[in-house]
Every structure is written in structure tokens, then in C-alpha cells.
């Protein structure tokens, strides 16, 4: 799912054998790999959509476009093929600006605030009496920054977790695993019924 891929493992050989056992004739049995391939791809697409939805529910992310942008870490489905019966959801991307999440600008006396989890609260971004504040760089980019020391410069831009990291969080991954197994078996059964003419 990310650079350190969190995988949902499916025993392809076992699933193929289960499909073959449900087929009556040899021509139908020959369709088993295609049934599994199509079921894996449909499952991966559904799980990807659900993961994006779960991230929106678990995290106070404002920049939801990043969840659709592969360059920023938006999840991408790597589909199964006839030669390779495995599908994957991959996410690779950089850390996000803290402003991609729920933030509140600094006041004259208080630090800028942020929250990452939807269930959390806005917390002041302050360390060693150095209060974070909103600034706009010469490039026009606005960010929340913090001074590195007591002097006015240099400053560091504050970052938040990367999209691959939040997609791989336990809450999102657990729901994805449950959905993957449930969906895969439903998709396999639907396609078996189509081949056997029961639909």
C-alpha cells in the first residue's frame, strides 16, 4: 500500500481450486483463471474506493484531491492479468503540508493549531516556546512554519503524515482487509453464476 507495502494476501491456488470444483465441465473449468482475474480486479477497485472514503472519515484531511492524485500518494490499482493473478493497491507519495489537514491560523499571542485525526481536537503547534505561524513565501506558497531558533530566520515548514502512511494505518487497513475477503468471494460467485448460465 505504500513504500513499505501493507499487503492483503489471497491464496490464489486455493481460490482457483474452489472455482474449478464448482464448475461442471472442462470448458467451464478452463474459465476459472479469468473468473479469478476479473474478481480480483473488481475487488481491488472497490477496496481502493472504500479506503479513500475511510481516510476521509478517520482523518481531518482538507486536501481530499491528494487522495485522487497518484503523484501525491493517491492509491492506484495494479490490476491482475492472465499471466499474473494478483492485484494490488499501491500508494507512494511525499509528506503533506500540515495545512492539508484541519488547521487554524495563529493569533497575536497563540500558535497556529492543527488536528490530524477527525476524532481529535485542534492542538497548538508549539515546541520549546517556538510558536508555529502562517506565512507566505516569495513563491506565493502559504504554509504553517516554525522558527528553528530564537532568531527570525531560518524557518521550517511543518508537515503531516504522507497519504501512504494514513492509508496503511491500522483502522483503514483492517476495514480494507475485511472488505477485500467479503467482496472477492461475492465477485467470484457472481462470475461463476454467469458462466454456468444461472444469471
C-alpha positions in Angstrom: 0.0 0.0 0.0 3.0 2.3 0.4 6.8 2.1 0.2 6.5 -0.4 3.0 3.6 -2.2 1.3 0.9 -3.4 3.7 -0.5 -6.4 1.8 -3.7 -8.3 1.9 -2.8 -11.8 0.9 -5.1 -14.1 -1.1 -4.2 -17.7 -1.7 -4.7 -17.7 -5.4 -4.2 -21.5 -5.8 -6.8 -22.2 -3.2 -9.3 -19.8 -4.8 -8.7 -21.4 -8.2 -9.4 -24.9 -6.9 -12.6 -23.7 -5.2 -13.8 -22.2 -8.6 -12.9 -25.3 -10.5 -14.7 -27.5 -8.1 -17.9 -25.6 -8.7 -17.7 -26.0 -12.5 -19.4 -29.0 -14.2 -17.5 -29.3 -17.4 -13.9 -28.9 -18.7 -14.7 -25.9 -20.8 -16.2 -24.2 -17.8 -13.2 -25.2 -15.7 -10.9 -23.6 -18.2 -12.6 -20.2 -17.5 -11.5 -20.4 -13.8 -8.4 -18.2 -14.2 -10.4 -15.5 -16.0 -13.1 -15.6 -13.3 -10.5 -15.1 -10.6 -8.7 -12.4 -12.5 -11.9 -10.4 -13.0 -13.0 -10.9 -9.4 -9.6 -9.8 -8.1 -9.7 -6.6 -10.2 -13.2 -5.7 -9.3 -12.3 -6.3 -5.6 -9.2 -4.1 -5.8 -11.2 -1.2 -7.3 -13.9 -1.5 -4.7 -11.4 -1.7 -1.8 -9.5 1.3 -3.2 -12.7 3.4 -3.2 -13.5 2.3 0.3 -10.0 3.1 1.6 -10.3 6.7 0.3 -13.7 7.0 1.9 -12.4 5.6 5.2 -9.4 8.0 5.2 -11.9 10.9 4.8 -13.8 9.6 7.9 -10.8 8.8 10.1 -8.6 11.9 9.3 -9.3 15.6 9.3 -7.9 15.9 5.8 -9.0 19.0 3.9 -6.9 18.4 0.7 -9.0 15.4 -0.5 -7.7 16.0 -4.0 -4.5 14.4 -2.8 -6.3 11.1 -2.3 -7.1 11.0 -6.1 -3.6 12.3 -7.2 -1.2 9.4 -7.6 1.8 11.8 -7.5 0.7 12.9 -4.0 0.1 9.3 -2.8 -3.4 8.7 -4.0 -3.9 4.9 -4.2 -3.5 3.2 -7.6 -4.9 -0.2 -8.5 -2.3 -2.5 -10.2 -4.6 -5.0 -12.0 -4.3 -8.7 -12.3 -3.7 -10.2 -15.7 -3.9 -13.7 -17.2 -0.2 -14.1 -16.6 -0.2 -12.7 -13.1 -3.1 -13.5 -10.9 -2.5 -10.8 -8.3 -4.0 -7.3 -7.9 -2.5 -4.6 -5.7 -3.3 -1.2 -4.4 -0.2 0.9 -4.3 0.4 4.3 -2.7 3.6 6.3 -2.9 3.9 9.9 -2.2 5.5 12.7 -0.1 4.6 14.0 3.3 1.8 16.6 3.1 1.8 20.2 4.3 0.2 20.4 7.7 -2.3 22.7 6.0 -3.6 19.8 4.1 -5.4 18.9 7.3 -7.7 20.9 9.6 -5.8 24.0 10.8 -6.4 27.3 12.4 -4.0 30.2 11.9 -2.0 31.8 14.7 -3.3 34.8 16.7 -1.2 37.6 18.0 -0.4 35.6 21.2 -1.2 32.0 20.2 0.4 29.4 18.0 -1.3 28.0 14.8 -3.3 24.9 15.6 -3.9 21.6 13.7 -5.6 18.3 14.0 -4.8 15.1 12.0 -7.5 12.7 13.3 -11.1 13.6 12.9 -11.7 12.4 16.5 -9.0 14.7 17.8 -9.1 18.4 18.7 -7.1 21.3 17.3 -3.8 21.4 19.2 -1.4 24.3 19.3 1.8 23.7 17.2 4.4 24.9 19.7 7.7 23.4 20.7 10.4 24.9 23.1 8.4 28.2 23.3 8.6 28.4 19.5 5.1 29.0 18.1 4.1 28.0 14.7 2.6 30.6 12.4 1.2 31.1 8.9 3.4 32.7 6.3 3.5 33.2 2.6 6.8 32.5 0.8 8.2 34.6 -2.1 6.9 31.9 -4.4 3.4 32.6 -3.2 3.1 29.3 -1.3 1.3 29.7 2.0 2.3 27.3 4.8 2.5 26.9 8.6 6.1 27.3 9.7 8.1 27.4 12.9 11.4 29.1 13.6 14.4 26.8 14.1 15.7 29.1 16.9 15.2 32.4 18.6 16.2 34.4 15.5 13.7 35.4 12.8 15.2 33.0 10.2 15.5 30.2 9.3 12.1 28.6 9.5 10.9 25.1 8.8 7.7 24.2 7.1 5.5 21.9 9.2 4.5 18.6 7.6 1.9 16.0 8.3 1.7 12.2 7.5 2.0 11.1 3.9 -1.0 9.6 2.2 0.6 6.2 2.0 1.1 6.3 5.8 -2.6 7.1 6.6 -3.8 4.5 4.0 -1.7 2.0 5.8 -2.9 2.9 9.3 -4.5 0.1 11.3 -8.0 1.5 11.2 -8.1 1.9 7.4 -6.1 -1.4 6.7 -8.4 -3.5 9.0 -11.5 -2.3 7.2 -9.9 -2.9 3.8 -8.9 -6.5 4.7 -12.5 -7.3 5.8 -14.0 -5.8 2.7 -11.4 -7.5 0.4 -12.3 -11.0 1.5 -16.0 -10.4 1.6 -16.0 -8.7 -1.9 -13.7 -11.3 -3.5 -16.0 -14.2 -2.7 -19.1 -12.3 -3.8 -17.4 -11.4 -7.1 -16.2 -15.0 -7.7 -19.7 -16.3 -7.0 -21.3 -13.7 -9.3 -19.0 -14.7 -12.2 -19.4 -18.4 -11.6 -23.1 -18.0 -11.9 -22.7 -16.0 -15.2 -20.5 -18.8 -16.7 -23.0 -21.5 -15.6 -25.9 -19.5 -17.0 -27.6 -19.0 -13.7 -27.9 -15.2 -14.1 
